[in-house]
Amino acid sequence: VTAQPEPSQTEIALLATAVAQDHGDALSASRSLFSLPPGITYLDGNSLGAKPASVNARVNACIDDEWGASLIRSWNDHGWWDKARNLGDRLGRLIGAAPGQTLLTDNLSVNLFKAVASAIRMRADRSLILADRTSFPSDLYVLEGVVSLFPQVSLVLSETPDDSLQILRDRGSDVAVVLFNHIDFKTARRLPMHEFTEAAHNVGALTIWDLAHSIGAIPISLDRCDVDFAVGCTYKYVNGGPGAPGFIYVASRLQQPTQREQSAQQQSGQQQSGQQQSGQRQSASQPIQGWWAHADPFAFETSFRPIDNVMAFATGTQPILSMVALEASLDIWDDVDMNAVETKAGALTDFFIHAVNTLAADARIIAQLRCGSPADATVRGSHVIFHHEHGYPIMRALIDSGVIGDFRAPDVLRFGFAPLYNTFAETLHAAKVLVHIVATKAWEAPEFNIRGAVT
Ligand SMILES: Cc1ncc(COP(=O)(O)O)c(C=O)c1O
């Protein structure tokens, strides 16, 4: 499938805008820090971010010099043991977290389990976990799993995040913890973190924020918003690579006191307080308590004694090669101005929506492609969706043309814009190819209608 060869007046005007925007792009230099295959317009950085150009050398050095030459000494000599915490602190800059609160470990789903279980133990006198049906479904599966382990707790699913606020007003005193997805994985709607966290705190509930689609797309201020827990992944906008480790944020005000209390208690063999006997914990403590979270892991004590810092949220041995790959991307992110990222995210997504709508109007197919993302960039993330009843084969045809986005059932065409490397010119190209495929019905070809396992 190829786009129309003759540019229309609309296309010429859009091209002029794209050229001007690319010319004034404050982040244009960062594109060269990534390896992108020629001929591909990559609009899926919100699912799997592009590869930092330096990653091969970085991982190879770890394989040869650290694993190969230093062998097991690398746990000390090359800082392997401390990577989860050190990289967590580096990542903290992207999420507005002061050091000591973010741990790079496991994946988002496992970290969510830890956060919810911790929250329930801290609100043992309350019976509800609250989430909304627009959450990423895997998050809801995790919550169901947690509920199956805590017989006194049930899961309440509201229809939307706004409905969750209503439930907090109506039944807030029963709610132990509420989950919010910061940016909706389908629509890209952005929730006001401060306001929603405050609504939960007003009724004594704890908050967990899923940052999967916001980290690396917009500035995040976990500390300033007084968030309790947050979880996220680093393989999307952060460019950590396939299966890159996830992270968990635990506000320091929740971490410190009880862990000190607990270890003091366990060391002195004191009886547990009445609150702890009833299951209620003063501060966060997660139940997958492996040796990496132990206060003295190499003492190999028979009983668990949590360490007095964010490592208490680790479990077992960390994936060092994946962490080293992520380091290559953090070398880039360390210097990035997140306000510039947000500005460009808004401009790219605005331009894409405008280009698709304008070109679709010219092609008389405007009614077929309905934008499902907020029109206002300040309440949107860095991806955009269009609905079309034949979304799946349309996305297959787009990918066949070199424009890579993704499809989300039942009818969502999703395009992620990575401000560090996507350009306005390729954004326009993607809009033209999309409109062309819909207008010509190129998606009807049988090869685009065969479903793969991953969409
Ligand atoms: C919003 C959101 N939450 C949770 C997850 C699950 O993350 P993981 O598979 O890394 O546990 C994803 C994965 O894409 C996601 O997009």
PDBQT file of the ligand as one rigid body, heavy atoms in Angstrom, charges set to zero:
ROOT
HETATM    1  C1  LIG A 501      -1.426   0.428  31.845  1.00  0.00    +0.000 C 
HETATM    2  C2  LIG A 501      -0.713  -0.868  32.031  1.00  0.00    +0.000 A 
HETATM    3  N1  LIG A 501      -0.735  -1.459  33.224  1.00  0.00    +0.000 NA
HETATM    4  C3  LIG A 501      -0.131  -2.640  33.437  1.00  0.00    +0.000 A 
HETATM    5  C4  LIG A 501       0.547  -3.290  32.440  1.00  0.00    +0.000 A 
HETATM    6  C5  LIG A 501       1.202  -4.616  32.712  1.00  0.00    +0.000 C 
HETATM    7  O1  LIG A 501       2.573  -4.477  32.751  1.00  0.00    +0.000 OA
HETATM    8  P1  LIG A 501       3.560  -5.743  32.909  1.00  0.00    +0.000 P 
HETATM    9  O2  LIG A 501       3.213  -6.712  31.825  1.00  0.00    +0.000 OA
HETATM   10  O3  LIG A 501       4.922  -5.170  32.713  1.00  0.00    +0.000 OA
HETATM   11  O4  LIG A 501       3.340  -6.306  34.257  1.00  0.00    +0.000 OA
HETATM   12  C6  LIG A 501       0.609  -2.709  31.160  1.00  0.00    +0.000 A 
HETATM   13  C7  LIG A 501       1.313  -3.382  30.051  1.00  0.00    +0.000 C 
HETATM   14  O5  LIG A 501       1.316  -2.983  28.930  1.00  0.00    +0.000 OA
HETATM   15  C8  LIG A 501      -0.050  -1.466  30.961  1.00  0.00    +0.000 A 
HETATM   16  O6  LIG A 501      -0.043  -0.871  29.761  1.00  0.00    +0.000 OA
ENDROOT
TORSDOF 0
